[in-house]
Amino acid sequence: MNFKDLLLQAKTGDDFAIIQIMGMYRPLLIKESVINGVFDEDLYQELQLIQLSCIRTIKVKTIV
């Protein structure tokens, strides 16, 4: 399954698709949650919430 299909499924509330997308970006969110060499769990959680919001609100063009 390609990313676009996965995203479309996640937008409909498919938990499996959401988990898959969240997993793809987990390393990046962890990397961006390290401040001065220390992992900031609160920042990580905030980034996850932002990611979920983006999944819900992003507009995906479909080719007909």
HELIX and SHEET records of a PDB file:
HELIX    1   1 PHE A    3  LYS A   11  1                                   9    
HELIX    2   2 ASP A   15  GLU A   32  1                                  18    
HELIX    3   3 GLU A   41  THR A   57  1                                  17    
SHEET    1   A 2 VAL A  34  ILE A  35  0                                        
SHEET    2   A 2 VAL A  38  PHE A  39 -1                                        
END                                                                             
